[in-house]
Amino acid sequence: MEIEVRRYGAGGRPAAQRVELPAGSRIVDLLARLELPEDEVGFLLVNQGDGSFERVLQDGDRVTIIPPIAGG
């Protein structure tokens, strides 16, 4: 299945890419494929709704990954 991924970084603009995953893959599987540790994820959206690390993905899903936000 193909997943669209949008990753936000320090610049505020998303980097978009498409990732092929086996059917039944979860968010944690996607993060492993992207070599992105869970602690570098501040917020997840799947199809503009709240996502969790254990959510099972479907073909065509759009996953938005936003890093933790720190400020002072």
The 8 nearest C-alpha neighbors of each residue, nearest first, counted from 0:
[[1, 58, 20, 19, 22, 21, 2, 57],
 [0, 2, 19, 58, 18, 59, 20, 17],
 [3, 1, 18, 59, 60, 17, 61, 58],
 [4, 2, 17, 61, 16, 62, 60, 18],
 [3, 5, 62, 16, 15, 61, 63, 17],
 [6, 4, 15, 63, 14, 13, 64, 62],
 [7, 5, 64, 13, 14, 63, 65, 4],
 [8, 6, 13, 65, 12, 11, 64, 14],
 [7, 9, 10, 11, 6, 66, 12, 13],
 [8, 10, 11, 7, 12, 66, 13, 68],
 [11, 9, 8, 12, 7, 13, 14, 6],
 [10, 12, 9, 8, 7, 13, 65, 6],
 [13, 11, 10, 7, 14, 8, 9, 6],
 [14, 12, 7, 6, 5, 15, 11, 8],
 [13, 15, 6, 5, 7, 12, 16, 8],
 [16, 14, 5, 4, 13, 6, 17, 3],
 [15, 17, 4, 3, 18, 5, 14, 2],
 [18, 16, 3, 2, 4, 1, 19, 15],
 [17, 19, 2, 1, 3, 20, 16, 4],
 [20, 18, 1, 0, 2, 17, 21, 3],
 [21, 19, 0, 1, 18, 24, 22, 29],
 [20, 22, 24, 0, 23, 19, 1, 28],
 [23, 21, 24, 0, 20, 57, 58, 56],
 [22, 24, 55, 21, 25, 56, 57, 20],
 [25, 23, 22, 55, 56, 28, 21, 20],
 [26, 24, 55, 28, 54, 27, 56, 53],
 [25, 27, 52, 29, 28, 54, 53, 30],
 [28, 26, 30, 52, 25, 29, 31, 53],
 [29, 27, 31, 25, 26, 30, 24, 32],
 [28, 30, 26, 32, 31, 27, 33, 25],
 [31, 29, 33, 27, 35, 32, 28, 34],
 [30, 32, 34, 28, 33, 29, 35, 27],
 [31, 33, 29, 30, 34, 28, 35, 18],
 [32, 34, 30, 35, 31, 29, 28, 18],
 [35, 33, 31, 32, 30, 36, 29, 37],
 [34, 36, 30, 33, 31, 37, 39, 32],
 [37, 35, 38, 39, 34, 30, 40, 31],
 [36, 38, 39, 40, 35, 30, 27, 52],
 [37, 39, 40, 36, 41, 67, 35, 66],
 [40, 38, 37, 36, 66, 41, 67, 35],
 [41, 39, 66, 38, 37, 42, 67, 65],
 [40, 42, 67, 66, 65, 39, 68, 43],
 [43, 41, 65, 40, 64, 66, 44, 67],
 [44, 42, 64, 50, 63, 49, 65, 45],
 [43, 45, 49, 50, 63, 48, 47, 62],
 [44, 46, 62, 48, 50, 47, 61, 49],
 [45, 47, 61, 48, 60, 44, 62, 63],
 [46, 48, 44, 45, 49, 61, 63, 62],
 [49, 47, 44, 45, 46, 50, 43, 62],
 [48, 50, 44, 45, 43, 47, 51, 46],
 [51, 49, 44, 43, 45, 48, 54, 52],
 [50, 52, 54, 53, 43, 49, 26, 44],
 [51, 53, 26, 27, 54, 50, 25, 37],
 [54, 52, 51, 25, 26, 55, 27, 50],
 [55, 53, 25, 51, 52, 26, 56, 50],
 [56, 54, 25, 24, 23, 53, 26, 57],
 [55, 57, 25, 24, 54, 23, 60, 26],
 [58, 56, 60, 59, 55, 0, 22, 23],
 [57, 59, 0, 1, 60, 2, 56, 22],
 [58, 60, 2, 1, 57, 61, 3, 0],
 [61, 59, 2, 57, 58, 46, 3, 62],
 [60, 62, 3, 46, 45, 4, 2, 59],
 [61, 63, 45, 4, 44, 3, 5, 60],
 [64, 62, 5, 44, 43, 4, 6, 45],
 [65, 63, 6, 43, 42, 5, 7, 62],
 [64, 66, 42, 7, 41, 40, 6, 43],
 [67, 65, 41, 40, 39, 68, 64, 42],
 [68, 41, 66, 40, 39, 69, 65, 42],
 [67, 69, 66, 70, 41, 65, 42, 9],
 [70, 68, 67, 71, 66, 41, 9, 39],
 [71, 69, 68, 67, 9, 66, 41, 11],
 [70, 69, 68, 67, 9, 66, 41, 11]]
